[in-house]
């Protein structure tokens, strides 16, 4: 065999070895033992899988062909025309309630002197493979090792764009905070080396108090799964309550009547972090449109809306800047207070910057 042939064979063998090692690990693990018993006891578990209280269809019947047509023929501008502007996050708090949005759903809230990190995702791709799957459209505005020490790391569900193995493994050494997850998700974390004493698993409407903050998993309308099996772990939204300040994070969710119930029970909120991107008529039940995000915000009785789950990855067929364009238009029509930070920008919730349409020049 020629030298080039040996080289090619070696590269193939190395790639296969990598795949055999890393991809199965990234898939996570199934709940077992006492964790599986807790799953089976959950009111959300029907004996085989977790279910939404408001049923969903993914995708609706007859929508497979439109999905493939949009994938192959769609002419939407799914990526920005130029570089996405990034801001180096400032260290000094501006108020008793600040946020730093790092892109997609990854967000740090600083509330009454405590810090909570939502859905940290720092990898280049949201995928079990490092060379396949949706790739970042911008670098993280801060390195993981430059993040301040946080009091809690909160996960909404186990999809790859919200729960990233490489990020979790790095945070185990960089941070000492507990990981708060919906039921069953702890199995993934334990496989990746998170000590069991740092994992807190909660069902919907269960709470834990950490560093003076009350953190509660609330309902969301979505699904879960990192492989072929769906809904073996729970998904959720989160309420973070301090002595006087309150924050709500939707995670991923379709619109549903439960937002009004959450607003009644846990609100009003100073801030709602609401998912706006990756919507489609082909999966209307599991991601909100921008207009539905505004409706959810009003149901929640929140003062300020900051959109998340857009900008960083191409996960649907709509134009890149469309989610926030539509959100801004609907917010003005319905009198909703809105802030749209650049990735890395610190926002004081009580004095947010005016919306300036920064994304429109590259949309």
Secondary structure, 3 states (H helix, E strand, C coil): CCHHHHHHHHHHHHHHHHHHHHHHHHCCCCCCHHHHHHHHHCCCECCCCECCCCCCCCCCCCCHHHHHHHHHHCCCCCCCCCCCCECCCCCCCCCCEEEEEEECCEEEEEECCEEEEECCCCCCECCCCCCCCCECCCCCCCCHHHCCCCCEEECCCCCCCCCCHHHHHHHHHHCCCEEEEECCCHHHHHHCCCCHHHEEEECCCCEEEECCEEEEEECCCCCCCCCCCCCCCCCCEEEEECCCCEEEECCCCCCCCHHHHHHHHHCCEEEEEEECCCCCHHHCCCCCCHHHHHHHHHHHCEEEEEEECCCCCCCCCCCCCHHHHHHHHHHHHHCCCEECCCECCEEEHHHCCCCCCHHHHHC
